[in-house]
């Protein structure tokens, strides 16, 4: 998660610099977009790792079956 914060901070700095440097505007905005993309990838990887189920848990978790009424 720390990498996500860093990437977003770098993207923000690039956008701020683009406002003050009109000759490098497109280059800085492109870098900002790239850092946002890296943040998105890092965030997705973090949530994929958090939501991954170990194989042992997948086997132990069987679907719930309701008992048949007599």
N, C-alpha and C positions, 0 to 999 in steps of 0.2 A: 504494500500500500504506500510505502514511502516513495517508491519510484513513480507512482501515479501522481503524487503531490509535486514531485520535482518536474515531471514532464509538463504538468499543467502550469506550473510557475514559469517554466521556460517559454511555453507558448504565450503566456500573458506578457512576458517581457518582450517577446518578438513583436506582438501586436502593438505594444506601447511604443517601441522603437519605430515601427512602421508609420505611426502617426507623425513622428518628428523627422523622418528621413524619406522624403517623397521620391528620391532617386532610387532608393533600395526598397521601396514599398512592396513590390511583388515578391521579391526574394524573401523578405522578412515574413510576409504573410504565408508564403509557402513553407517556411521553416516552422511557423506556428501550427500550420495544419499537420505537418509531419509529427510534431511533438504531441498534438492531440491524438493522432493515430496511435502513437506509441503508448500513450496513457490508456487508450481504449483496449489495446492488446494486453497490457499489463493487468488492467482491471478484470478483463475476461479470464485471464489465466488464474488470477487470484480466486475468483468465484468458482471457476471450474475445479480448482484444487480443494476449495472448502466444501463443495457439493459432491465431490467424488465419494462413492461408497466403496469401502474395501470389499474384496471378494468374499471374505468370511461373513460379513454382515448381509450381503446379498443372498447367501445361501440360508442363513438363519432366519431371514425375514420371509416367511411363507405367507401367501395370501390367506386372509381370514375366511374360514368356512363356517357358515351358520349351521347349527345342528338341525336336523330334520324334526319337525313337530310330530309327535306321536298321534 
